[in-house]
Amino acid sequence: MIEDITGKKEVKAIEVFKHAIKYFRDLMLSTIDKKGLCVKENNIRWVLTVPAIWSDPAKQFMTEAAGLVSMDLRHLHINAS
C-alpha cells in the first residue's frame, strides 16, 4: 500500500503503477495517431525499464501492472538496466 502525503488515504501500489503505465501507453498511441503514422498497437514492442537491482518478483509485479492496462504481454519486454 502507498499512502498519500497526508497519511490518511492508501492505495495499492499496483494501481499506481497501472495508471502510470496506462498514461504513457495512451500518450504514445495518441501521438502516433496525431502524426498519422498508421501504426497498429500489435506492431509495437513495449519496453518497461526497471532498475537492475530489482528482484524477479518486482519485475513480475511490473508485468502484472502492464497486464491490467490490457497490454498484449507478448509485446512487452522488461529491461533491467
C-alpha positions as CSV (number, residue, x, y, z in Angstrom):
1,M,0.0,0.0,0.0
2,I,1.1,3.5,-0.7
3,E,0.0,6.4,1.5
4,D,-0.9,9.9,0.2
5,I,1.0,12.9,1.6
6,T,-1.5,13.4,4.4
7,G,-1.2,9.8,5.5
8,K,-4.9,9.5,5.5
9,K,-5.5,7.5,2.3
10,E,-3.9,4.4,1.0
11,V,-4.0,2.8,-2.4
12,K,-2.5,-0.4,-3.7
13,A,0.9,0.1,-5.4
14,I,-0.2,-2.0,-8.4
15,E,-3.0,0.6,-9.0
16,V,-0.5,3.4,-9.0
17,F,1.8,1.6,-11.5
18,K,-1.1,0.5,-13.6
19,H,-2.2,4.1,-14.1
20,A,1.3,5.3,-14.8
21,I,1.8,2.7,-17.5
22,K,-1.7,3.4,-18.9
23,Y,-0.9,7.1,-19.1
24,F,2.3,6.6,-21.1
25,R,0.8,3.9,-23.3
26,D,-2.2,6.2,-24.1
27,L,0.1,9.2,-24.7
28,M,2.2,7.1,-27.2
29,L,-0.8,5.8,-29.0
30,S,-2.3,9.3,-29.2
31,T,0.9,10.7,-30.6
32,I,1.1,8.0,-33.2
33,D,-2.5,8.8,-34.2
34,K,-1.9,12.6,-34.3
35,K,1.1,12.2,-36.5
36,G,-0.9,10.0,-38.9
37,L,1.7,7.2,-38.7
38,C,-0.9,4.4,-39.1
39,V,1.0,2.1,-36.7
40,K,-1.2,-0.6,-35.1
41,E,-0.7,-1.4,-31.5
42,N,0.0,-5.0,-32.2
43,N,3.1,-3.9,-34.2
44,I,4.5,-2.0,-31.2
45,R,7.1,-3.7,-28.9
46,W,6.6,-2.1,-25.4
47,V,9.6,-1.9,-23.1
48,L,9.5,-1.2,-19.4
49,T,12.8,-0.3,-18.0
50,V,13.4,-1.2,-14.3
51,P,16.5,-0.9,-12.1
52,A,18.8,-3.8,-12.5
53,I,18.8,-4.4,-8.7
54,W,15.1,-5.2,-8.7
55,S,14.2,-8.8,-7.8
56,D,12.4,-11.2,-10.1
57,P,9.2,-10.7,-8.1
58,A,9.4,-6.9,-8.6
59,K,9.8,-7.4,-12.3
60,Q,6.8,-9.7,-12.3
61,F,4.9,-7.0,-10.4
62,M,5.5,-4.6,-13.3
63,T,4.4,-7.2,-15.8
64,E,1.2,-7.7,-13.9
65,A,0.6,-4.0,-13.7
66,A,1.1,-3.8,-17.5
67,G,-1.4,-6.7,-17.9
68,L,-4.0,-4.7,-16.1
69,V,-3.7,-2.0,-18.8
70,S,-4.8,-4.5,-21.4
71,M,-1.4,-4.5,-23.0
72,D,-0.6,-7.6,-25.0
73,L,2.1,-9.1,-22.8
74,R,3.6,-10.9,-25.8
75,H,4.7,-7.4,-27.0
76,L,6.1,-6.4,-23.6
77,H,9.8,-6.6,-22.6
78,I,11.0,-5.8,-19.1
79,N,14.5,-4.3,-19.4
80,A,16.7,-4.2,-16.3
81,S,19.4,-1.5,-16.5
